[in-house]
Amino acid sequence: MWMMAAIMSASSLIVLAPCGLPLALGCRRLWRLGYRRAAWWLGISLGALTAAASVFAGLLGPVAIAVCALLLSIPVWMTWWWLARRA
């Protein structure tokens, strides 16, 4: 019985496993541009916001959590794009 539940929940974890990557990769790009404090600040603040929003998005399902994580990583990518074009 518990093995069947583990197999069913593994399919939803496959969708959720890479959800933190867009935020982490965006912060890494800011770090490489030399904006280390901004990378830390955005990573910590948006990471906490993503975790809190994922709790509520979890009521809608794993796809909603993935969409929420992608939407909350957009400010980091926009900041990186703006700073890279300025340099």
Salt bridges, closest charged atoms under 4 A:
none
